[in-house]
Amino acid sequence: MFKKSLLLVSLLVFFLGAGFGCQTKINEATLKASQPIKLVFWQAFDDSDAFSEIINEYQTLHPNITIEYKKFRYEEYENQLLNAWAEDRGPDIFAIHNTWVKKYQSKINPLPEYTSVAYFVESSGFKKELVPELRATRSLSTRELKNNFADVVASDAILEDGLIYGLPLSIDTLALYYNRDLLNSAGITEPPRYWNREFQQAVKKMTKQDPKKGLVQSGIALGTANNINRASDILTVLMMQNGATIIDENGRVTFNQVPAYITSGYNPGLEALRFYTDFSNPNKEVYCWNDEQKNALDAFASGNLAMMLGYSFNLEQIRSQAPKLNFGIAKLPQIEGNQLQINMANYWLLTVSKKSNYSDAAWDFIQFLTKKEKADIYLQKTAKPTALKASINDQKNDEYLGPFAEQVLSAKSWYRGLSAQDAEGAIGEMINNALNPNFKILDVLNDGAIKVQQTIR
C-alpha cells in the first residue's frame, strides 16, 4: 500500500512539474509576442484614409502593434522596394501586382498554417488589468481561398509549392465605357454585348471623317498600341475569348499556335490580332482610329470618342477631366455563341516580406483586412470592385461599379515573366508591326510570341 501511494505521489509531482515547465515556456512566448511591434506597410495608389479605420480597429485588438502606412507613386514603387530591401529597411507588408507574384516569390514569406499573436484580455483576479494572451489561429487554407475569392486569385496567388503568396482586397476588370449622347445620336439603344457584325455597324455609325481633318469622331479606340490604355490587356483578352492560350502549363508562350482541339486550321490568336488592328486599318470598313489620335482616355473625356475599354480606376480620371460628360459603363463585349465569358483581371495582392521580423503579426493583419466586413470598408472608401465572392451582390447594382464586379468571377490573367513591362512592350510592338503592310501578320504574331517568351523563365 505504501509503495502504491509513493508511486501516485511521484506521478503527480512529475505531471505538475511538466505542467509548470510548459506554462513557463508559454509565458515566455506570450511575453515576446506582447512586446511593442511596428509593422511597416507599403503600397502604391491608395491614400492612408483607405486603411485608417481598419488599422485603428486592429490596433485596438492588439495595442502592442503599430502599423505605419506609406503610399508611393507607381512609377517609383518597385525601385523603392528593391533599394529598401538591399539596405535592410524594407516593409513588413507590401503590395504586388498579380502579374508579379512569381517574380517576387523569393522575397515573400508565404502564409503560414498558423499565426500566433498576442491579444490583451482582462485578468480574472481581484485587481482587473489587461494581460497578454497568446493565441495561435489557423490561417486561411487553399480550399477557403478558392471558396472565398474569385477564381483568378488561386491561379495567381497559389504557386507550385501549394502555398499562398498574397491576398487581394479588390479585383479590377476591363469594361466598356460609352458616351450616352453619341450612342443616342446614332440611334443605338444600348452598348454592344458582342464583338459581332452589329458591333461593327455601331462603330461605323459613330465614326465621322472630314476630308481635310481626317477622323473627327471615333466609334471606338481599338487597333493601335501607343495611344490606347492597356492595349496589351485588350488584345490578349480578345485572344483568350477567341480560344487562344497565352501561356501553357509549362511556361511556353502559345498565343501564336493553333490549339490541339481546333482541327480546322483556324488560328485564334492570329484572328484576334487581325480583328483588333482592323479598326486602325484605313482599308477596312471599321476604320475609326489611328496613331494620330490623342490618348483614348483624353479623347473620351473630350466627347470625341464613343466607346473605349478601361478599368474602374479610369472612372476617377474621366470624372476629373470631364465632370459633365454623360457616359455609362457596360460589361466587356464577348464572342457571340461562346458559353463561357472571359474577362481580364488587373489587381494587387498584399503579402509579407521574407525579411520581416514579425511575419505572424503581418499575416494576421492581412487576413483581418481581407475579411468581408473589413474589406467592405476599404471598398466603400476607394470605390473599387471586390475580390470576394460574398461582396459581389452588394456591388452589382451600382451604376458604375456593377459591370466590373459582375465580371470578377470570369476574370483571368497570365504570367508576364520577370518583366511585365517588357512583355507588354513586345505585344505593343506586335500591334504596330501588324499595321505595317510590309510585314506578314503571321510572322508578326510569331515574332511577338518569341519576344514575350524571353521574359518568361
Buried (B, 14 or more C-beta within 10 A) or exposed (E): EEEEEEEEEEEEEEEEEEEEEEEEEEEEBBEEBBEEBEBBBBBBBBEEEBBBBBBEBBBEEBBBBEBBBEBBEEEEBBEBBEEBBEEEEBBBBBBBBBBBBBBBBEBBBBBBEEBBBBBBEEEEEEEEEEBBBBBEEEBBEBEEBBEBBBBBBBBBBBBEEEBBBBBBBBBBBBBBBBBBEBBEEBEBEEBBBEBBEEBBBBBBBBBBBEEEEEBEBBBBBBBBBEBBBBBBBBBBBBBBBBBBBBBEEEEEBBBBBBBEEEEEEEBBBBBBBBBBBBBBBEEBEBBBBBEEBBBBBBBBBEBBBBBBBBBBBBBEBBBEEBEEBEBBBBBBBBBEEEEEBBBBBBBBBBBBBBBBEBBBBBBBBBBBBBBBEBBBBBBEBBBBBBBBBBBBEBBBEBEBBBBBBBBBBBBBBBBBBBBBEBBBBBBBBBBBBBBEEEBEBBEBBBBBBEBBBBBBE
